[in-house]
Amino acid sequence: MKKNLRTKFVGMDVHQKSISIAIADDGPDGEVRLYGTIKNTVEAIDKVIRKLVSTGAELHFVYEAGPCGFALYRHLTGNGFSCIVAAPSMIPKKSGVRIKNDKRDAIALARLLRAGELSPIYVPDTEDEAMRDLTRARNEARIAERNPSTLLPTTSRTTSTHYRSSRRQSSRSTTVLWTMHSTLWCGTLRRKAFAHGWLW
C-alpha cells in the first residue's frame, strides 16, 4: 500500500477520561474527518500515534488549554512531535454555535490548525507548573480551611495521575472520599517536581 507522505493535522478535545480526535489532511481541499474517541491514557494515545505514523505523514497536534494541564503536550513533544496548546479565548468560533460538542470541537481544532489560525499559549516547564500548583493551593488554604481530599481532583488532572476511591460513590459525585486508602495512595505518587512534595 502506498504511503501518504503529506502532513496531517490532529485536533484533540481533551477531557480527564477521554480524548476526541479529528484529522485534517494537508491542503485547502484536504479531508477533515473524525478519527474517534479514546481513553485519556498514555497507552491509548501511543496506539493512535503508531497508527498515524505508519501512514508516513508528518503529524502536527493541537488541543485547547484546560483543566487537564500539559501532560499530553509534554508527552507528544517529548516524543518529537509538533504540538501546540491553543488559547480558548483566541479560537475562532462560528456565529450561532453556542453548545460545545467534543467531536465538533476536535474537527474545528484540526481545521484551524491547518489554516494557521490558532494562537499557542506559553507552556510552563514542570517546575514552573508545580510552583503554580503550590501557590494556588496556598491561596485556597488562606481563603478557607479545606479538606485535603478536595485538592486531589484538581492536582491529579494537571499531573496526569488518576485517583480511584476505595469506596463506592455516585457516578455524578466529584467529591473524593478521604480514607486511609487515600493517604496510602498519596505516598505512592512519584513527584514530578520538588514543589509537588508540599502538596501530598
C-alpha positions in Angstrom: 0.0 0.0 0.0 1.3 3.4 -0.9 2.3 5.6 2.0 0.7 9.0 2.4 3.6 11.4 2.8 1.5 14.6 3.3 1.0 16.4 6.6 -1.8 15.5 8.9 -3.2 18.0 11.4 -4.6 16.3 14.5 -7.2 18.1 16.6 -7.9 16.8 20.1 -10.7 17.7 22.5 -9.2 16.6 25.8 -11.1 15.6 29.0 -9.9 13.8 32.1 -11.0 10.4 31.0 -11.4 10.7 27.2 -10.0 12.4 24.1 -11.9 13.1 20.9 -9.6 13.1 17.9 -10.1 14.6 14.4 -7.7 14.6 11.5 -7.3 17.2 8.7 -5.3 16.3 5.6 -2.9 18.8 4.1 -4.2 21.3 1.5 -7.2 23.6 1.4 -9.3 20.8 0.0 -7.9 18.1 2.2 -10.4 15.9 4.0 -11.3 16.7 7.6 -12.7 13.7 9.4 -13.4 12.4 12.9 -10.9 9.7 14.0 -12.8 8.7 17.1 -12.8 8.9 20.9 -10.1 7.2 23.0 -9.3 6.9 26.7 -7.0 9.6 28.1 -4.2 7.2 28.9 -0.6 7.1 27.6 -1.2 3.6 26.1 -4.3 4.7 24.1 -2.5 7.9 22.9 0.6 5.9 21.8 -1.6 3.4 19.9 -3.1 6.3 17.9 0.3 7.8 17.3 1.7 4.5 16.0 -1.2 4.1 13.6 -0.8 7.6 12.2 3.0 7.4 12.0 2.6 4.2 9.9 1.0 6.3 7.1 4.3 8.1 6.7 2.6 11.5 7.2 4.2 14.4 9.2 2.0 14.9 12.3 1.0 18.2 14.0 -1.1 18.1 17.1 -3.3 20.7 18.9 -5.6 20.8 21.8 -7.3 23.5 23.8 -5.9 24.7 27.1 -8.0 23.5 30.0 -8.0 21.8 33.4 -6.2 18.7 32.3 -2.9 20.7 32.1 0.1 20.0 29.9 0.9 16.3 30.4 -0.3 15.5 26.9 1.7 18.3 25.4 4.9 17.1 27.1 4.3 13.5 26.1 3.9 14.5 22.4 6.8 16.9 22.2 8.9 14.6 24.3 8.5 12.0 21.5 9.5 14.5 18.8 6.1 15.6 17.6 4.9 19.2 16.9 2.1 20.2 19.3 0.6 23.5 20.4 -1.9 24.2 23.2 -4.4 26.8 21.9 -5.7 29.7 23.9 -9.5 29.1 24.3 -10.2 32.9 24.1 -8.4 33.1 20.7 -10.1 30.2 19.0 -12.3 31.5 16.2 -15.9 30.5 16.7 -18.8 30.2 14.2 -21.6 32.5 14.9 -24.7 30.8 16.2 -22.9 27.8 17.6 -23.1 28.1 21.4 -23.3 24.5 22.6 -19.9 22.7 22.9 -19.6 19.3 21.4 -16.4 17.2 21.8 -16.4 15.8 18.3 -17.2 19.1 16.6 -14.6 20.9 18.7 -11.9 18.3 17.7 -12.8 18.8 14.0 -12.7 22.6 14.3 -9.3 22.4 16.0 -7.8 20.3 13.3 -9.2 22.5 10.6 -8.0 25.7 12.3 -4.5 24.3 12.9 -4.2 23.5 9.2 -5.3 27.0 8.3 -2.8 28.5 10.8 -5.5 30.4 12.7 -4.6 29.3 16.2 -2.6 31.2 18.8 -0.5 28.9 21.1 -0.1 29.7 24.8 3.1 29.5 26.8 3.6 26.1 28.3 5.4 26.2 31.6 8.0 23.5 32.4 7.3 21.0 35.2 9.0 23.1 37.9 7.0 26.2 37.0 3.7 24.3 36.9 4.5 22.7 40.3 5.1 26.2 41.8 1.8 27.3 40.3 0.0 24.4 41.9 1.7 25.1 45.2 0.7 28.8 45.0 -2.8 28.0 44.1 -3.2 25.5 46.9 -1.7 28.1 49.4 -4.1 30.8 48.3 -7.1 28.4 48.6 -5.9 27.4 52.1 -5.8 31.0 53.2 -9.3 31.7 52.0 -10.8 28.8 53.8 -9.9 25.6 55.7 -10.5 22.8 53.3 -10.5 19.0 53.5 -7.3 17.8 51.7 -9.4 15.5 49.6 -10.7 18.5 47.6 -7.2 19.1 46.3 -6.9 15.7 44.8 -9.1 16.1 41.7 -7.5 19.3 40.5 -3.9 18.3 41.1 -4.4 14.8 39.7 -5.8 16.2 36.5 -2.8 18.6 35.9 -0.2 15.9 36.7 -2.0 13.1 34.8 -2.5 10.9 37.8 -5.9 9.4 38.4 -7.1 8.6 41.9 -9.6 5.8 42.3 -11.5 5.8 45.6 -11.7 2.5 47.6 -15.4 3.2 48.3 -18.4 3.2 46.1 -19.8 6.6 45.3 -22.3 8.2 43.0 -21.1 8.4 39.4 -22.1 12.1 39.4 -20.2 12.9 42.6 -17.0 15.0 42.2 -16.0 14.7 45.9 -13.2 12.3 46.7 -13.8 10.1 49.8 -10.8 10.6 52.1 -9.8 7.4 53.7 -6.7 5.6 54.8 -6.5 4.3 51.2 -6.3 7.9 50.1 -3.3 8.6 52.4 -1.5 5.5 51.3 -2.1 6.4 47.6 -0.6 9.8 48.1 2.5 8.1 49.5 3.0 6.1 46.3 2.9 9.1 43.9 6.1 9.9 42.0 6.7 13.6 42.5 7.3 15.2 39.1 8.8 18.4 40.7 10.1 19.3 44.1 7.2 21.7 44.9 4.7 18.9 44.5 6.2 17.3 47.6 4.4 20.0 49.6 1.1 19.2 48.1 0.9 15.5 49.1 
